[in-house]
Each structure stands twice: as structure tokens, then as C-alpha cells.
Amino acid sequence: MRADAARNLDAVLQTGARLLAHDPSTSIAAIATAAGVDRRTVYRRFHTREALMAAVYTAKLDACETVLAQSRLTEAPVTVALHRYAEGIITASRKWPVDLRQVPDEAATARLDRLLQHLDAFMARAVREGVIRPGLPDRWARTLLTHLTSMASHEMPDLTPAQGADMVTQTLLAGLGPA
């Protein structure tokens, strides 16, 4: 792919993510205009709005999978891995602000489920290692983590990803740490 075509594609996907997060009914024409490209350019790559949305969700899932891998959830100390994860997810969520709970196809849903399973396993490890107290309802810690990272990503835009990760880590550990 030519460099200008790659830039255009990236601009369309990121603009699409931003606009679709705000209004899921945003048209391809509106996305093209906001991305600074002709709508025919978008239609050549994505024949339907649904195809564009699927590409945006795929880009966010790719980013989330990269964050999971770089966080080293199975081998880094729990608090270090937690901070790395939070910082990476805040960055990825700001770049790709669409809500993955709205993913329309089965393959993307299966990818999201695998990501959540990794987080559940990480939280189980945190319990085993005494970082998070035992006895919490299933998925409580992971659900709280996803809500905190979402809040830091979208409701606290003045925080840097590192500051957001600090807040997420401190809040999670203060609330769910050993009694």
C-alpha cells in the first residue's frame, strides 16, 4: 500500500472511530469529510458503512490485544502489569473510542471474549498473590477495571495515560486490596 493510501486509511479509521463513538449512525460521507478524503476513497476500501465499522472494531481489538501482550499479565509483578495494562488501554481507547460491547459480528465478539478471559485470569492471579482480596463476586474486579479505564480514557481527557493509569491502579487496589 502506498504511503498516502496508508495515511488516508488510518485517517478514515481513526476519524470513523471518533465519530461513530459519538453517533453510531454517522454516514460514510460525514466520516470522509471529517477525515479530509473524498467519499469515493472510503467507498473503494469499504463498500458499506458496516464494513467500515467492522474495520474500526478490528483496529481497536488489535490495539487491545497488543496492550495485553505488552502488559505481561502472566509474568510481570501484578501491580506493574496492572499499571502497564491501564496505561496502554487508556491510550488505545482514546485512539479508538468505540465501545467494543457494540461489536456486531461473531468473530469480533469472540475476540473480545478472549480478551476478557485474559483479564479474568489476571485478576484471579492478583487474588492468588494477595493483591486483591478473595471472596469478591465473579468478574467484579475485571468489570471494575474496565469501568475505571473507560472513565480515565473518556471522562478525564486532561489526565495523561500515565496519570490515568496511576488513578486506576490506586483506586482498584484501595477498593479491592486486602482488608
NUVEXSE-330804 format. One record per residue (C-alpha): residue number from 1; chain; x, y, z. Coordinates in Angstrom, 2 decimals, decimal comma. Each point is the difference from the previous one (the first is absolute). Example, Ala and Ser with C-alpha at 12.3 -4.5 7.8 and 13.67 -1.06 7.14 Angstrom:
residues 2
PT   pado   mipa        c1        c2        c3
PT      1      A     12,30     -4,50      7,80
PT      2      A      1,37      3,44     -0,66
***
This chain:
residues 179
PT   pado   mipa        c1        c2        c3
PT      1      A      0,00      0,00      0,00
PT      2      A      1,34      3,43     -0,91
PT      3      A      0,90      2,32      2,86
PT      4      A     -2,75      2,50     -0,87
PT      5      A     -2,58     -2,79     -0,23
PT      6      A      1,11     -1,33      3,38
PT      7      A     -0,30      3,50      1,52
PT      8      A     -3,46      0,41     -1,51
PT      9      A     -1,10     -3,38      1,31
PT     10      A      1,28      0,80      3,48
PT     11      A     -1,72      3,40     -0,08
PT     12      A     -3,28     -1,57     -1,09
PT     13      A      0,16     -2,71      2,68
PT     14      A      0,93      2,36      2,84
PT     15      A     -2,52      2,62     -1,09
PT     16      A     -2,59     -2,71     -0,40
PT     17      A      0,73     -1,28      3,52
PT     18      A     -0,38      3,48      1,46
PT     19      A     -3,19      0,87     -1,87
PT     20      A     -1,63     -3,41      0,38
PT     21      A      0,70      0,05      3,74
PT     22      A     -1,90      3,28      0,20
PT     23      A     -2,77     -0,98     -2,46
PT     24      A     -0,26     -3,61     -1,23
PT     25      A     -2,14      1,13     -2,93
PT     26      A      2,70      2,28     -1,45
PT     27      A      0,12     -0,30     -3,79
PT     28      A      3,01     -0,96     -2,08
PT     29      A     -0,23      3,40     -1,70
PT     30      A      0,29      1,78      3,37
PT     31      A      2,95     -2,19      0,99
PT     32      A      1,73      0,64     -3,33
PT     33      A     -0,49      3,76      0,31
PT     34      A      1,32      0,06      3,57
PT     35      A      2,98     -2,17     -1,02
PT     36      A      0,81      2,35     -2,87
PT     37      A     -0,51     -2,55     -2,77
PT     38      A     -2,54     -0,42     -2,77
PT     39      A     -2,84     -2,35      0,83
PT     40      A      0,87     -2,06     -3,10
PT     41      A      3,35     -0,70      1,66
PT     42      A     -1,84     -1,47      2,97
PT     43      A     -2,44     -1,96     -2,16
PT     44      A      2,87     -1,55     -2,01
PT     45      A      1,33     -1,52      3,21
PT     46      A     -3,29     -0,53      1,85
PT     47      A     -3,03     -0,81     -2,11
PT     48      A     -2,41      0,54      2,89
PT     49      A     -0,17      1,92      3,24
PT     50      A     -0,09     -3,35      1,80
PT     51      A      3,30     -1,00     -1,62
PT     52      A      1,56      3,24      1,20
PT     53      A     -1,36     -0,58      3,51
PT     54      A      1,36     -3,55     -0,01
PT     55      A      3,43      1,33     -0,98
PT     56      A     -0,11      2,55      2,84
PT     57      A     -0,92     -2,71      2,52
PT     58      A      2,74     -2,24     -1,38
PT     59      A      2,54      2,82      0,42
PT     60      A     -1,05      0,50      3,63
PT     61      A      0,12     -3,74      0,71
PT     62      A      3,48     -0,15     -1,57
PT     63      A      1,10      2,87      2,25
PT     64      A     -1,46     -1,67      3,09
PT     65      A      1,71     -3,30     -0,80
PT     66      A      3,31      1,84     -0,37
PT     67      A     -0,52      1,66      3,39
PT     68      A     -0,71     -3,37      1,63
PT     69      A      3,17     -1,47     -1,45
PT     70      A      2,15      2,98      1,00
PT     71      A     -1,44      0,08      3,53
PT     72      A      1,46     -3,43      0,78
PT     73      A     -2,98     -0,92      2,16
PT     74      A      1,30     -3,49      0,77
PT     75      A      3,62      0,78      0,84
PT     76      A      0,44      3,61      1,17
PT     77      A     -0,74      0,84      3,63
PT     78      A     -3,76      0,53      0,31
PT     79      A      0,13      3,72      0,79
PT     80      A      2,47      0,65     -2,83
PT     81      A     -2,10     -1,98     -2,49
PT     82      A     -3,16      1,75      1,20
PT     83      A      1,53      3,43     -0,55
PT     84      A      1,39     -0,97     -3,42
PT     85      A     -3,39     -1,36     -1,02
PT     86      A     -1,89      3,09      1,21
PT     87      A      2,40      2,41     -1,71
PT     88      A     -0,10     -1,95     -3,26
PT     89      A     -3,78     -0,40     -0,01
PT     90      A     -0,54      3,68      0,74
PT     91      A      2,19      0,85     -2,98
PT     92      A     -1,72     -2,52     -2,27
PT     93      A     -3,47      1,05      1,13
PT     94      A      0,71      3,63     -0,71
PT     95      A      1,27     -0,85     -3,47
PT     96      A     -2,89     -2,42     -0,66
PT     97      A     -2,89      1,32      2,15
PT     98      A     -2,67     -2,42     -1,26
PT     99      A     -1,69     -2,23      2,57
PT    100      A      0,98     -3,61     -0,59
PT    101      A     -3,21     -1,14      1,66
PT    102      A     -1,70      1,17     -3,22
PT    103      A      2,04     -2,33     -2,23
PT    104      A     -2,41     -1,33     -2,61
PT    105      A      1,59     -3,23     -1,23
PT    106      A      0,71     -3,36      1,61
PT    107      A      3,73     -0,09     -0,78
PT    108      A      0,58      3,38      1,65
PT    109      A     -2,17     -1,02      2,96
PT    110      A      2,09     -3,15      0,41
PT    111      A      3,20      2,10     -0,03
PT    112      A     -1,45      2,30      2,65
PT    113      A     -0,99     -2,99      2,13
PT    114      A      3,58     -1,33     -0,19
PT    115      A      1,35      3,40      1,10
PT    116      A     -2,36      0,01      2,97
PT    117      A      1,00     -3,55      0,90
PT    118      A      3,64      1,12      0,15
PT    119      A     -0,99      2,81      2,35
PT    120      A     -2,03     -2,41      2,14
PT    121      A      3,02     -2,30      0,24
PT    122      A      2,17      2,97      0,94
PT    123      A     -2,43      1,00      2,75
PT    124      A     -0,02     -3,59      1,27
PT    125      A      3,80      0,20      0,14
PT    126      A     -0,27      3,28      1,95
PT    127      A     -2,24     -1,76      2,53
PT    128      A      2,38     -3,00      0,27
PT    129      A      2,92      2,35      0,63
PT    130      A     -1,90      2,00      2,63
PT    131      A     -0,18      3,27     -1,95
PT    132      A     -3,80     -0,19     -0,22
PT    133      A     -2,05     -1,48      2,81
PT    134      A     -1,79     -3,30     -0,57
PT    135      A     -3,74     -0,50      0,23
PT    136      A     -1,09      2,66     -2,50
PT    137      A     -2,78     -0,90     -2,46
PT    138      A      1,19     -1,56     -3,28
PT    139      A      1,33      2,58     -2,46
PT    140      A     -0,43      2,84      2,54
PT    141      A      3,65      1,07     -0,09
PT    142      A      0,25     -0,24     -3,80
PT    143      A     -3,24      1,90     -0,50
PT    144      A      1,16      2,72      2,36
PT    145      A      3,33      0,18     -1,85
PT    146      A     -1,73      0,42     -3,37
PT    147      A     -2,29      2,71      1,38
PT    148      A      2,89      1,86      1,62
PT    149      A      2,11     -0,09     -3,17
PT    150      A     -3,00      1,13     -2,05
PT    151      A     -0,60      2,89      2,39
PT    152      A      3,67      1,02     -0,11
PT    153      A     -0,01     -0,29     -3,80
PT    154      A     -3,13      1,92     -0,86
PT    155      A     -1,16      2,02      3,00
PT    156      A      3,39      1,25      1,18
PT    157      A      1,69      1,20     -3,22
PT    158      A      2,32      2,36      1,88
PT    159      A      1,76     -2,93      1,65
PT    160      A      2,93     -1,44     -1,91
PT    161      A     -0,22     -3,76     -0,51
PT    162      A      2,65     -0,43      2,74
PT    163      A     -1,96      2,19      2,43
PT    164      A     -3,19     -1,86     -0,88
PT    165      A      1,76     -3,31      0,60
PT    166      A      1,20      1,28      3,39
PT    167      A     -3,58      0,88      0,94
PT    168      A     -1,42     -3,28     -1,29
PT    169      A      2,63     -2,07      1,84
PT    170      A     -0,34      1,94      3,26
PT    171      A     -3,79     -0,08     -0,09
PT    172      A     -0,21     -3,71     -0,83
PT    173      A      2,53     -1,04      2,61
PT    174      A     -1,40      2,30      2,71
PT    175      A     -3,49     -1,30     -0,62
PT    176      A      0,71     -3,68     -0,57
PT    177      A      3,33     -0,53      1,73
PT    178      A      0,41     -2,18      3,06
PT    179      A     -2,23      1,08      2,88
***
